[in-house]
Amino acid sequence: MQAFLARRSRAAVPAAHATSTTTPPSDVAANPPRLHNGFDPDAERQAAVEAAREAFLPTRLAAAAKNRALAERLKGKLILAPLTRGGNLPFRQLCADFGCEAAVSEMVFARSLVGRNGGGKGAQKAEKTRLRRAANEPLFGVQIATNNIAEGVAAARLAQEAGASFLSLNVGCPIYEATRRGLGAAMLRKPTKLARLVAGLVAETDLPVEVKIRTGPGESNINAGFVAALMEAAGAAVVTIHGRTMEQR
């Protein structure tokens, strides 16, 4: 963990990893690393991913079986995306009647569901209605918004008790109500902190974890590839990408 938390300097990055992971080796000569005042962002990101893979290896290995099981169940399935004010139980039940094979709940604020740090203080019972699974839903994920491991773990336990097949962490919501709290797409601004959150959720819950992200915070910072690599390193079973930035709403 210390290796992941520590800031990595460019000098510490092996030369073999001084190019973007998306650039084929044969193109290195024609596309040299982009340097900004002596700083190579691609190499720094690659170093962060490698450090995360090393730090979270035990978590990833422990989650391998449940992650494979979810991936197999989702493979080739028609999935209903989460819909704010639309993806409620009656609507999902109707979609399942017409062939929908997997669905995700409306977003649940974990703190509103379980209280601060999962302790119950300030919890809103009304939020529990979003956890309900229709009897005809073959595969159902509960979507939560949180930036706190304890809150997320407590929410995951309630979701599992309600019959959820997996936990969906929302890192794509662009609305002010979420981003002002440092939730949703705002977390794309701090990918390594997000990776620690995901690793904590994966390690402390029985449900496999899916992470929904966007292409980046804005046009000047398209980081979906980097974030997705960190999510895999942290033990996420699935990464879903909404093909717009947070600024594009």
MILO-793962 format. One record per residue: residue in one letter; z, x, y of N, C-alpha, C in turn; residue number from 1. Coordinates in steps of 0.05 Angstrom, whole numbers, plus 32768, in hexadecimal, padded with zeros to 4 digits. Last residue first. Layout:
<sites>
['A' [Z X Y] [Z X Y] [Z X Y] NUM]
...
</sites>
This chain:
<sites>
['R' [7E7F 7E42 8154] [7E8C 7E29 814B] [7E7F 7E1E 8132] 249]
['Q' [7E70 7E73 8167] [7E5B 7E5E 8164] [7E66 7E43 815B] 248]
['E' [7E9D 7E91 8163] [7E95 7E89 817D] [7E7F 7E73 817C] 247]
['M' [7E9F 7E9D 812C] [7EB4 7E8C 8137] [7EAB 7E81 8153] 246]
['T' [7E5B 7E99 8113] [7E73 7EA7 811D] [7E87 7E93 8127] 245]
['R' [7E41 7E7E 80D5] [7E42 7E7F 80F2] [7E5B 7E8F 80FA] 244]
['G' [7E40 7E6F 809C] [7E2C 7E81 80A9] [7E2B 7E80 80C7] 243]
['H' [7E78 7E78 8078] [7E6C 7E65 808A] [7E5A 7E75 809C] 242]
['I' [7E81 7E90 8038] [7E7A 7E97 8054] [7E6C 7E80 8062] 241]
['T' [7EB4 7E99 800A] [7EA0 7E87 8014] [7E9A 7E8E 8031] 240]
['V' [7EC9 7EBD 7FD3] [7EC7 7EBE 7FF0] [7EAF 7EAC 7FF8] 239]
['V' [7EF8 7EBB 7F9D] [7EDE 7EB2 7FA8] [7EE0 7EB6 7FC7] 238]
['A' [7F27 7ED5 7F91] [7F15 7ECE 7F7B] [7EF9 7EC8 7F85] 237]
['A' [7F46 7F0E 7FAE] [7F3B 7EF3 7FB1] [7F27 7EEE 7F9A] 236]
['G' [7F5B 7F42 7FAE] [7F5F 7F31 7F97] [7F55 7F14 7F99] 235]
['A' [7F50 7F67 7FD4] [7F6B 7F5B 7FD5] [7F70 7F48 7FBE] 234]
['A' [7F1A 7F72 7FCC] [7F2E 7F87 7FC6] [7F4A 7F7B 7FC5] 233]
['E' [7F05 7F42 7FDF] [7F02 7F49 7FC2] [7F17 7F5E 7FBA] 232]
['M' [7F12 7F48 8015] [7F1D 7F32 8006] [7F1B 7F37 7FE8] 231]
['L' [7EF5 7F76 8022] [7F12 7F77 8023] [7F1E 7F60 8013] 230]
['A' [7EC1 7F60 801E] [7EC9 7F76 800D] [7EE7 7F79 800C] 229]
['A' [7EC4 7F39 8047] [7EC0 7F31 802B] [7EC8 7F47 8018] 228]
['V' [7EC8 7F5A 8074] [7EDE 7F48 806D] [7EDC 7F40 8050] 227]
['F' [7E96 7F74 8072] [7EAF 7F84 8071] [7EC6 7F72 8068] 226]
['G' [7E74 7F48 8078] [7E72 7F5A 8061] [7E8B 7F6A 805C] 225]
['A' [7E83 7F32 80AA] [7E87 7F23 8091] [7E86 7F35 8078] 224]
['N' [7E81 7F42 80DE] [7E90 7F53 80CB] [7E94 7F45 80B0] 223]
['I' [7E68 7F48 811A] [7E61 7F3B 8101] [7E6C 7F4C 80EB] 222]
['N' [7E75 7F4A 8156] [7E85 7F54 813F] [7E7F 7F43 8127] 221]
['S' [7E56 7F33 817B] [7E5B 7F4F 817F] [7E6B 7F5B 8168] 220]
['E' [7E58 7EFD 816E] [7E3F 7F0C 816A] [7E43 7F2A 816C] 219]
['G' [7E9A 7EF5 8150] [7E85 7EF0 8164] [7E6D 7F01 815E] 218]
['P' [7EB8 7EF8 8121] [7EC4 7EEB 8138] [7EAF 7EE4 814D] 217]
['G' [7E8B 7EE8 80E9] [7E9B 7EFA 80FA] [7EA7 7EEB 8111] 216]
['T' [7E79 7EC3 80C5] [7E6B 7EDD 80C7] [7E79 7EF1 80D8] 215]
['R' [7EB6 7EAA 80A7] [7E9E 7EA7 80B6] [7E90 7EC3 80B8] 214]
['I' [7ED5 7E97 8068] [7ED3 7EA7 8080] [7EBA 7E9F 8090] 213]
['K' [7F03 7E82 8038] [7EEB 7E7A 8048] [7EEB 7E89 8062] 212]
['V' [7F17 7E97 7FFA] [7F1A 7E9C 8016] [7F00 7E93 8024] 211]
['E' [7F3E 7E82 7FC2] [7F24 7E84 7FCF] [7F28 7E87 7FED] 210]
['V' [7F69 7E96 7F8F] [7F66 7E92 7FAC] [7F49 7E96 7FB5] 209]
['P' [7F88 7E75 7F58] [7F75 7E88 7F63] [7F70 7E82 7F80] 208]
['L' [7FCE 7E67 7F53] [7FB3 7E5E 7F58] [7FA1 7E75 7F61] 207]
['D' [7FFF 7E7F 7F52] [7FF1 7E7D 7F39] [7FD4 7E74 7F3D] 206]
['T' [8013 7EB0 7F83] [800C 7E95 7F7B] [7FFD 7E95 7F61] 205]
['E' [801B 7EE5 7F93] [8032 7ED3 7F91] [802C 7EB7 7F89] 204]
['A' [7FEA 7F00 7F96] [8000 7F0B 7F85] [8016 7EF7 7F80] 203]
['V' [7FCD 7EE2 7FBA] [7FC3 7EE6 7F9F] [7FDA 7EEE 7F8C] 202]
['L' [7FEC 7EE8 7FE9] [7FE8 7ECD 7FDD] [7FDF 7ECF 7FC0] 201]
['G' [7FE7 7F1F 7FF1] [8002 7F13 7FED] [7FFF 7EF7 7FE0] 200]
['A' [7FB1 7F25 7FF9] [7FBD 7F32 7FE2] [7FD9 7F26 7FDC] 199]
['V' [7FAC 7F08 8029] [7F9F 7EFE 8010] [7FAC 7F0B 7FF8] 198]
['L' [7FCA 7F29 804C] [7FD1 7F0D 8047] [7FC6 7F03 802D] 197]
['R' [7FAC 7F58 8049] [7FC8 7F58 8040] [7FD2 7F3C 803B] 196]
['A' [7F7C 7F46 8060] [7F7C 7F4F 8044] [7F99 7F50 8039] 195]
['L' [7F8C 7F3C 8095] [7F84 7F26 8084] [7F85 7F2D 8066] 194]
['K' [7F93 7F71 80A5] [7FAA 7F5F 80A4] [7FA4 7F47 8093] 193]
['T' [7F5D 7F80 80A3] [7F70 7F8D 8091] [7F8B 7F7D 808F] 192]
['P' [7F44 7F5E 80CB] [7F3E 7F5C 80AE] [7F52 7F69 809C] 191]
['K' [7F4C 7F40 80FF] [7F5E 7F54 80F3] [7F5B 7F53 80D5] 190]
['R' [7F28 7F1A 810D] [7F2B 7F30 8120] [7F3C 7F46 8114] 189]
['L' [7F2D 7EF2 80E9] [7F17 7F04 80E5] [7F18 7F1C 80F8] 188]
['M' [7F54 7ED0 80FB] [7F5C 7EE6 80E9] [7F46 7EF9 80E3] 187]
['A' [7F39 7EA8 8116] [7F46 7EBD 8126] [7F4E 7ED5 8115] 186]
['A' [7F2B 7E82 80F2] [7F18 7E97 80F7] [7F23 7EAD 8108] 185]
['G' [7F6E 7E73 80DF] [7F51 7E6D 80DD] [7F40 7E86 80E3] 184]
['L' [7F9F 7E88 8111] [7F96 7E7E 80F7] [7F78 7E7B 80F6] 183]
['G' [7FB9 7E91 8140] [7FB1 7EA9 8130] [7FA9 7EA1 8114] 182]
['R' [7FBF 7E65 815D] [7FD6 7E6D 814D] [7FD0 7E86 813C] 181]
['R' [7F8F 7E5D 8172] [7FA4 7E64 8185] [7FBD 7E6D 8176] 180]
['T' [7F70 7E4D 8146] [7F6E 7E69 8150] [7F84 7E71 8163] 179]
['A' [7F7F 7E16 8140] [7F84 7E2A 812B] [7F85 7E46 8137] 178]
['E' [7F72 7DFD 816F] [7F8C 7DF6 8163] [7F94 7E0A 814D] 177]
['Y' [7F3E 7E0D 8178] [7F53 7E1A 8187] [7F6E 7E15 817A] 176]
['I' [7F15 7E18 813D] [7F21 7E06 8152] [7F39 7E14 815E] 175]
['P' [7EFB 7E33 8115] [7EF9 7E3E 8130] [7F08 7E2E 8145] 174]
['C' [7F0B 7E46 80D3] [7F0E 7E31 80E7] [7F0E 7E3D 8103] 173]
['G' [7F09 7E6F 80AD] [7EF1 7E68 80BA] [7EF3 7E53 80D1] 172]
['V' [7F2E 7E78 8088] [7F2B 7E8E 809C] [7F11 7E88 80AC] 171]
['N' [7F55 7E56 805E] [7F42 7E52 8074] [7F43 7E68 8088] 170]
['L' [7F5A 7E5E 801B] [7F65 7E68 8035] [7F4F 7E65 804A] 169]
['S' [7F64 7E34 7FE7] [7F4F 7E3D 7FF9] [7F5C 7E45 8014] 168]
['L' [7F78 7E37 7FA4] [7F81 7E37 7FC0] [7F6A 7E42 7FD1] 167]
['F' [7F67 7E0B 7F6D] [7F67 7E25 7F7B] [7F71 7E21 7F97] 166]
['S' [7F73 7DDA 7F58] [7F67 7DEE 7F46] [7F68 7E0A 7F52] 165]
['A' [7FAB 7DB0 7F64] [7F95 7DC0 7F6E] [7F8C 7DD4 7F59] 164]
['G' [7FD6 7D8D 7F58] [7FBF 7D8E 7F46] [7FA7 7D9E 7F50] 163]
['A' [8005 7D90 7F73] [7FF4 7D78 7F78] [7FDB 7D78 7F67] 162]
['E' [8018 7DC1 7F64] [8026 7DAA 7F5A] [8016 7D90 7F5E] 161]
['Q' [7FF4 7DDF 7F84] [7FF2 7DE1 7F67] [8000 7DC9 7F5A] 160]
['A' [8007 7DD3 7FB7] [7FEC 7DCC 7FAF] [7FE8 7DCC 7F91] 159]
['L' [803A 7DE9 7FB5] [8037 7DCC 7FB8] [801B 7DC3 7FB0] 158]
['R' [802B 7E1E 7FB0] [803A 7E12 7F9B] [8039 7DF3 7F9C] 157]
['A' [8010 7E27 7FE0] [8001 7E29 7FC7] [8010 7E1C 7FB0] 156]
['A' [803A 7E24 8005] [8025 7E0F 8005] [8015 7E0F 7FEB] 155]
['A' [8056 7E52 7FF6] [8063 7E38 7FF4] [804F 7E22 7FF4] 154]
['V' [802E 7E78 8004] [8038 7E76 7FE8] [8045 7E5B 7FE3] 153]
['G' [802A 7E71 803B] [8013 7E6C 802A] [801B 7E68 800D] 152]
['E' [805D 7E80 804C] [8054 7E64 8051] [803D 7E5E 803E] 151]
['A' [805C 7EB6 803C] [8071 7EA3 8032] [8068 7E86 8035] 150]
['I' [8030 7ECB 805A] [8030 7ECA 803D] [8044 7EB6 8032] 149]
['N' [800E 7EB1 8090] [8028 7EB9 8087] [802A 7EB6 8068] 148]
['N' [7FE7 7E97 80A7] [7FE5 7EB4 80AA] [8000 7EC1 80A0] 147]
['T' [7FC0 7E5E 8092] [7FD9 7E6C 8095] [7FD3 7E89 809B] 146]
['A' [7FA5 7E24 807B] [7FA3 7E38 8091] [7FBE 7E44 8095] 145]
['I' [7F88 7E10 803D] [7F9F 7E14 804F] [7F97 7E27 8065] 144]
['Q' [7F6D 7DE2 800F] [7F67 7DF6 8025] [7F7F 7DF7 8038] 143]
['V' [7F6B 7DDC 7FCB] [7F79 7DD4 7FE3] [7F76 7DEB 7FF8] 142]
['G' [7F36 7DC8 7FA1] [7F44 7DDD 7FAE] [7F52 7DD3 7FC7] 141]
['F' [7F22 7DAF 7F62] [7F2C 7DA9 7F7D] [7F3D 7DC0 7F88] 140]
['L' [7EF7 7D94 7F34] [7F02 7DAD 7F3E] [7F09 7DA9 7F5B] 139]
['P' [7EED 7D5E 7F27] [7EEE 7D72 7F12] [7EFC 7D8C 7F1A] 138]
['E' [7F0A 7D23 7F3B] [7F00 7D3D 7F46] [7F03 7D52 7F30] 137]
['N' [7F1E 7CF2 7F2E] [7F04 7CF9 7F23] [7EF9 7D14 7F2D] 136]
['A' [7F4E 7CEC 7F49] [7F4F 7CED 7F2C] [7F34 7CF6 7F20] 135]
['A' [7F56 7D16 7F82] [7F4B 7CFE 7F76] [7F4A 7D01 7F58] 134]
['R' [7F92 7D33 7F99] [7F79 7D37 7F8B] [7F6F 7D1D 7F7E] 133]
['R' [7FB5 7D41 7FD4] [7FAF 7D2F 7FBF] [7F93 7D33 7FB3] 132]
['L' [7FC0 7D5F 8000] [7FC0 7D6D 7FE7] [7FB7 7D5B 7FD0] 131]
['R' [7FC3 7D3F 802C] [7FAB 7D4E 8029] [7FA9 7D5D 800E] 130]
['T' [7FF7 7D2C 802B] [7FE1 7D1A 8023] [7FC7 7D29 801E] 129]
['K' [8017 7D52 8042] [8015 7D51 8025] [7FFF 7D3F 801B] 128]
['E' [801B 7D48 8077] [8007 7D5B 806F] [8003 7D5B 8050] 127]
['A' [8046 7D26 807D] [802B 7D1A 807E] [8016 7D2E 8074] 126]
['K' [8073 7D45 8080] [806C 7D39 8066] [8050 7D2E 8065] 125]
['Q' [8079 7D81 809D] [806F 7D66 80A3] [8065 7D5A 8089] 124]
['A' [80AF 7DAE 80AB] [809A 7DA4 809A] [8092 7D88 80A0] 123]
['G' [80D9 7DC3 80C7] [80C2 7DBB 80D6] [80AB 7DB1 80C6] 122]
['K' [80EF 7DE9 8092] [80F5 7DE1 80AE] [80DC 7DDB 80BD] 121]
['G' [80DD 7DFE 8061] [80E0 7DE1 8064] [80E6 7DD8 8081] 120]
['G' [80D1 7E33 8059] [80ED 7E2A 8056] [80F2 7E0D 805A] 119]
['G' [80A2 7E4C 8060] [80A5 7E3D 8047] [80C1 7E32 8044] 118]
['N' [80A0 7E61 8093] [80A5 7E73 807D] [80AB 7E65 8062] 117]
['R' [80AB 7E20 80AC] [80A9 7E3D 80B2] [80B2 7E4E 809A] 116]
['G' [808B 7DEE 8082] [809F 7DF8 8095] [809C 7E16 8099] 115]
['V' [8063 7DDA 8062] [807B 7DE5 8055] [8091 7DEE 8068] 114]
['L' [803C 7DC2 8084] [8041 7DB8 8069] [805C 7DC0 805E] 113]
['S' [803A 7DDF 80B1] [803F 7DC2 80B4] [8046 7DB6 8099] 112]
['R' [802C 7E10 809C] [8046 7E0D 80A8] [804E 7DF0 80AB] 111]
['A' [7FF7 7E07 8089] [800D 7E0C 8076] [8029 7E08 8083] 110]
['F' [7FCE 7DD5 809A] [7FDD 7DEA 80A6] [7FF6 7DEF 8094] 109]
['V' [7F96 7DC7 8073] [7FB3 7DC2 8076] [7FC0 7DD9 8084] 108]
['M' [7F55 7DAC 8076] [7F67 7DC2 807C] [7F84 7DB9 8080] 107]
['E' [7F41 7D83 803F] [7F42 7D88 805B] [7F57 7D9F 8060] 106]
['S' [7F30 7DA2 7FFF] [7F3E 7D8F 8011] [7F39 7D95 802E] 105]
['V' [7EF3 7DA9 7FDC] [7F0A 7DB6 7FE9] [7F16 7DA2 7FFD] 104]
['A' [7ED4 7DA1 7F9B] [7ED9 7D9A 7FB7] [7EF1 7DA8 7FC1] 103]
['A' [7EA1 7D9B 7F6A] [7EB8 7DAA 7F74] [7EBB 7DA3 7F92] 102]
['E' [7E79 7D78 7F5C] [7E88 7D86 7F46] [7EA0 7D96 7F50] 101]
['C' [7E5D 7D3A 7F6B] [7E6A 7D52 7F76] [7E7C 7D5F 7F61] 100]
['G' [7E47 7D0A 7F56] [7E40 7D24 7F4A] [7E4C 7D3D 7F56] 99]
['F' [7E59 7CDB 7F6B] [7E3D 7CE0 7F6D] [7E35 7CFD 7F64] 98]
['D' [7E90 7CDE 7F65] [7E81 7CC9 7F56] [7E63 7CCE 7F56] 97]
['A' [7E9A 7D05 7F8A] [7E9D 7D0C 7F6D] [7E8F 7CF7 7F5C] 96]
['C' [7E94 7CE7 7FB8] [7E82 7CFE 7FB3] [7E83 7D05 7F95] 95]
['L' [7EC0 7CC5 7FB3] [7EA5 7CBA 7FB3] [7E91 7CCF 7FAD] 94]
['Q' [7EE9 7CEB 7FB7] [7EE7 7CDA 7F9F] [7ECB 7CCE 7F9D] 93]
['R' [7EE2 7CFC 7FEA] [7EDD 7D0F 7FD4] [7EDA 7D00 7FBA] 92]
['F' [7EF0 7CCD 8006] [7ED5 7CD9 8009] [7ECF 7CEB 7FF2] 91]
['P' [7F27 7CC7 7FF7] [7F13 7CB2 7FF0] [7EF6 7CBD 7FF2] 90]
['L' [7F3E 7CFA 800A] [7F3D 7CF2 7FEE] [7F28 7CDD 7FE8] 89]
['N' [7F15 7D18 803E] [7F2E 7D0D 8033] [7F29 7D03 8017] 88]
['G' [7EF1 7D36 8060] [7EF5 7D3C 8043] [7F0F 7D31 8038] 87]
['G' [7EF4 7D27 8095] [7EE0 7D1A 8084] [7EE6 7D1E 8066] 86]
['R' [7F13 7D44 80B6] [7F13 7D27 80BA] [7EFE 7D19 80A9] 85]
['T' [7EED 7D7B 80A3] [7F03 7D71 80B4] [7EFF 7D54 80BA] 84]
['L' [7EDB 7D8B 8064] [7ED1 7D7C 807B] [7EE9 7D72 808B] 83]
['P' [7EC8 7DBE 8037] [7EDD 7DB0 8044] [7ED3 7DA3 805E] 82]
['A' [7E8D 7DB2 800D] [7E9C 7DC2 8020] [7EB2 7DB1 802D] 81]
['L' [7E85 7DA7 7FCA] [7E88 7D99 7FE4] [7E99 7DA9 7FF7] 80]
['I' [7E58 7DC6 7F9F] [7E73 7DC7 7FAC] [7E72 7DB9 7FC6] 79]
['L' [7E3D 7DC7 7F62] [7E38 7DBB 7F7C] [7E54 7DB8 7F89] 78]
['K' [7E3F 7E04 7F3A] [7E49 7DEA 7F42] [7E40 7DE1 7F5E] 77]
['G' [7E33 7E36 7F28] [7E1E 7E22 7F26] [7E27 7E06 7F2E] 76]
['K' [7E76 7E46 7F1F] [7E5A 7E4F 7F1B] [7E47 7E38 7F17] 75]
['L' [7EA9 7E34 7F1E] [7E99 7E2F 7F36] [7E7C 7E35 7F32] 74]
['R' [7EBD 7E47 7EED] [7EBD 7E2A 7EF2] [7EAC 7E22 7F0A] 73]
['E' [7EB8 7E7D 7EF4] [7EA9 7E70 7EDF] [7EA7 7E52 7EE4] 72]
['A' [7EDD 7E85 7F1D] [7EC1 7E8C 7F21] [7EAF 7E7F 7F0D] 71]
['L' [7F0D 7E77 7F03] [7F03 7E67 7F19] [7EE5 7E6C 7F1E] 70]
['A' [7F10 7EA0 7EDC] [7F0F 7E84 7ED4] [7F04 7E72 7EEA] 69]
['R' [7F13 7ECE 7EFB] [7EFC 7ECA 7EEB] [7EF9 7EAD 7EE2] 68]
['N' [7F46 7EC5 7F12] [7F2E 7EC6 7F23] [7F15 7EC2 7F13] 67]
['K' [7F68 7EC7 7EE6] [7F65 7EAD 7EF5] [7F4D 7EAD 7F07] 66]
['A' [7F5E 7EFE 7ED8] [7F59 7EE8 7EC5] [7F56 7ECD 7ED4] 65]
['A' [7F6D 7F1D 7F06] [7F52 7F1E 7EFB] [7F4C 7F06 7EE9] 64]
['A' [7F9E 7F24 7F1C] [7F90 7F0B 7F23] [7F75 7F09 7F15] 63]
['A' [7FAC 7F57 7F0D] [7FBD 7F41 7F04] [7FAF 7F26 7F08] 62]
['L' [7F86 7F75 7F2A] [7F85 7F74 7F0C] [7F95 7F5D 7F01] 61]
['R' [7F96 7F6C 7F5F] [7F7C 7F64 7F56] [7F7A 7F62 7F37] 60]
['T' [7FC9 7F82 7F5F] [7FC6 7F66 7F65] [7FAB 7F5C 7F5B] 59]
['P' [7FBD 7FB9 7F54] [7FCE 7FA9 7F42] [7FCB 7F8B 7F46] 58]
['L' [7F9B 7FC5 7F82] [7F91 7FC5 7F67] [7FA3 7FB5 7F54] 57]
['F' [7FA6 7FCA 7FB8] [7FA9 7FAF 7FAC] [7F9F 7FAE 7F8F] 56]
['A' [7F9B 7FFF 7FC4] [7FB6 7FF4 7FCA] [7FBB 7FDA 7FBA] 55]
['E' [7F65 8005 7FB7] [7F79 8016 7FA9] [7F95 8009 7FAC] 54]
['R' [7F4D 7FE1 7FD8] [7F48 7FDF 7FBB] [7F5D 7FEF 7FAC] 53]
['A' [7F5D 7FF5 800A] [7F66 7FDB 8001] [7F63 7FD8 7FE3] 52]
['A' [7F40 8025 800C] [7F5D 8026 800C] [7F69 800C 8002] 51]
['E' [7F0C 8010 800B] [7F15 8021 7FF5] [7F33 8023 7FF4] 50]
['V' [7F0D 7FF5 803D] [7F08 7FE7 8024] [7F12 7FF7 800C] 49]
['A' [7F15 8020 8060] [7F29 800A 805F] [7F26 7FFB 8045] 48]
['A' [7EE6 803D 8058] [7EFF 8049 8052] [7F15 8034 804F] 47]
['Q' [7EC1 8019 806D] [7EC0 8020 8051] [7EDA 802C 8047] 46]
['R' [7ED1 8019 80A2] [7ED4 8001 8093] [7ED3 8007 8075] 45]
['E' [7EC4 804D 80B0] [7EE0 8044 80B2] [7EE4 802B 80A2] 44]
['A' [7E8D 804D 80A9] [7E9D 805E 8098] [7EBB 8056 8098] 43]
['D' [7E7F 8029 80D1] [7E79 8023 80B5] [7E8A 8033 80A2] 42]
['P' [7E90 8041 8101] [7E9D 8028 80F8] [7E97 8022 80DB] 41]
['D' [7E9E 807E 8115] [7E8A 8072 8103] [7E97 8059 80F7] 40]
['F' [7EA4 809D 8153] [7EB1 808B 813F] [7E9B 807D 812F] 39]
['G' [7E8E 80B9 817D] [7E98 80C8 8166] [7EA5 80B8 8150] 38]
['N' [7E7D 808E 819D] [7E91 80A2 81A7] [7E9E 80B1 8190] 37]
['H' [7E67 8074 8167] [7E6E 806A 8181] [7E84 807C 818B] 36]
['L' [7E31 807A 8139] [7E49 8086 8145] [7E4E 807B 8161] 35]
['R' [7E16 8063 80FF] [7E19 805D 811C] [7E33 8069 8126] 34]
['P' [7DF6 808F 80D0] [7E0D 807F 80D8] [7E0E 807B 80F7] 33]
['P' [7DAD 808C 80CD] [7DC7 809A 80CE] [7DDD 8088 80D7] 32]
['N' [7D7C 807A 80AE] [7D8F 8069 80BD] [7DAA 8077 80BD] 31]
['A' [7D5F 80A0 8093] [7D51 8090 80A8] [7D64 8080 80B9] 30]
['A' [7D86 80B3 8071] [7D79 80C5 8083] [7D6C 80B6 809A] 29]
['V' [7D94 8083 8054] [7DA8 8091 8065] [7D9B 80A3 8079] 28]
['D' [7D75 8069 8031] [7D70 8064 804D] [7D82 8073 8060] 27]
['S' [7D86 8073 7FFF] [7D6D 807F 8006] [7D67 807B 8024] 26]
['P' [7DB6 8055 7FFA] [7DB7 8072 7FFE] [7D9D 807E 8007] 25]
['P' [7DB4 8019 8022] [7DAD 8027 800A] [7DAD 8045 800F] 24]
['T' [7DE8 7FFB 8044] [7DD1 800D 8048] [7DCB 801C 802E] 23]
['T' [7E17 7FE1 803D] [7DFF 7FD1 803B] [7DE5 7FE2 803F] 22]
['T' [7E3F 8004 8047] [7E3B 7FFC 802B] [7E22 7FEC 8027] 21]
['S' [7E2D 8036 8076] [7E33 801B 8070] [7E2E 8015 8053] 20]
['T' [7E45 807A 806C] [7E30 8066 8073] [7E3A 804A 806B] 19]
['A' [7E69 809E 8059] [7E65 809D 8075] [7E4F 808A 807E] 18]
['H' [7E7A 80AC 8027] [7E7D 8090 802F] [7E79 808D 804D] 17]
['A' [7E74 80E1 801E] [7E64 80CF 800E] [7E65 80B2 8016] 16]
['A' [7E9B 80F8 803E] [7E7F 80F7 8048] [7E6E 80E4 8038] 15]
['P' [7ED8 80D4 8042] [7EC6 80E6 8033] [7EA9 80E2 803E] 14]
['V' [7F01 80D1 807A] [7EEE 80C2 806A] [7EDB 80D5 805C] 13]
['A' [7F21 80EC 809C] [7F2B 80E9 8081] [7F17 80DB 806F] 12]
['A' [7F0A 80EA 80CD] [7F09 8104 80C0] [7F12 8102 80A2] 11]
['R' [7F16 80B8 80DF] [7EFB 80BD 80D6] [7EF9 80D7 80C6] 10]
['S' [7F55 80A1 80C5] [7F45 80AF 80D9] [7F29 80B4 80CE] 9]
['R' [7F76 8065 80B9] [7F65 807A 80AD] [7F54 8087 80C3] 8]
['R' [7FB8 8052 80BC] [7F9F 8053 80CB] [7F8F 806A 80C0] 7]
['A' [7FD9 8034 8084] [7FD5 804A 8096] [7FBA 8049 80A3] 6]
['L' [7FD4 800C 805F] [7FE0 8006 8079] [7FDB 801C 808D] 5]
['F' [7FBE 8025 8033] [7FAF 8010 8040] [7FBA 800A 805C] 4]
['A' [7FE5 8049 8024] [7FCA 8053 802A] [7FBA 803F 8039] 3]
['Q' [800F 8028 8018] [8011 8039 8030] [7FF5 8043 8038] 2]
['M' [8000 8011 7FE8] [8000 8000 8000] [8000 8011 8019] 1]
</sites>
